[in-house]
């Protein structure tokens, strides 16, 4: 489930999600929350 981030923090959010998933976390609910923050 890959949300589209368009705000000024989009690159940072994408990197953060990739980092967390790289550590083994699913990070799906958090991705939704961050997409709301990104609006």
Secondary structure, DSSP 8 states (H G I E B T S, - for coil): ------STTHHHHHHHHHHHHHTT---SHHHHHHHHHT-
